Amino acid sequence: MHDFEKKLRHLLLISRKNTNFAQIIDMSFMNKTTPYVQSERLRSYSSVFTRKVFSDIINYKDFSHLNWLYSTYDQYQKGIDSYFDYLLYLYRYIARFYRCEYVYKNEIINQLLLKKYSTKNTIAFNEFRVGNSIVDFAMMNGESKAFEIKTQFDSSRRLSKQLDDYKKVFNKCYIVISSEDLGYYESLVEPTTGIIELYYDRGRIKLNEYRPAVKNSKFDSGILMGCLRTQEYKDIVLSFDGCLPDVSEYEMYDACKARIMQIPSLKLNELFLYEIKKRKSITSKLKDVPKELRQICLSLNLSEKERSELANQLCNPIKKSDLCIFRI
């Protein structure tokens, strides 16, 4: 186990031993404030789990966003000593009251990637471009799986086009939705699309595969080609033909594309998965990252050095005096 995992695991044990973190969520603000104030607070909480906030912490030791948030809403909250404590507190809040896209992605990692599929033969991507669409979360193992997330804050306007694009490349496509929206989306998407519902039960977020996805075996070679990097499409042609087209580098893309379009679908899918799984990823390290922070670590694809630096910074005690009162 590397320094990052050791340090954050130690912090996690201290936090859960010395505080009743799961019980300190102050529900009184939900009853004593207006819906507008509640919404603003929850949106502010969710804004922490972004690439910029964590990049600023790692690269610049900049906690201004967390300091502003703490001074605005939580400076009298007991049981929060370090920035790591505060992140756990914030995640539990949004998981309970404001299930944004970060919560969905993080729980896909926790409950599907790590518990159901494992990371031994699976690589995961926070986002994966397909044509003019971007898959919210993708997994590649013996087959490719696309997960399109539709929270209760999202519109379904582009869903049909997105799923059409994904099915040109992926073996299985799912939508991940709130259980409250199940009836709406079940009538909206075609039966080949899998449906996973997310709901909150007895203090925990849970995922349930309401309907399995039907496996797709026909692919659009042109769209698939656009998902590949230069070396990847060259390697696919080399694996299938045994050599690259005898053309200049200027003509190589078109020549490789023409060859890839001749490869049978099942063989192309096999070669595509093999190449994509060679991409650099920290998927295998996620099991040792605290469960609340797995999605941000995957999103940033943090190196071992960066993970260690993040752990060092989160060990710092949160400022409880002289906090800035203006958001930076």
Secondary structure by P-SEA (a helix, b strand, c coil): ccaaaaaaaaaaaaaaaaccccccccccccccccaaaaaaaaaaaaccccaaaaaaaaccccaaaaaaaaaaccccccccccaaaaaaaaaaaaacccccaaaaaaaaaacccccccccccbbbbcccccccccccbbbbccbbbbbbbbcccccccaaaaaaaaaaacccbbbbbbcccaaaaaaacccccbbbbbbbbcccbbbbbccccccccccccaaaaaaaccaaaaaaaaaaaccccccccccaaaaaaaaaaaaccaaaaaaaaaaaaaacccccccccccccccaaaaaaacccaaaaaaaaaaaaccccccccccccc
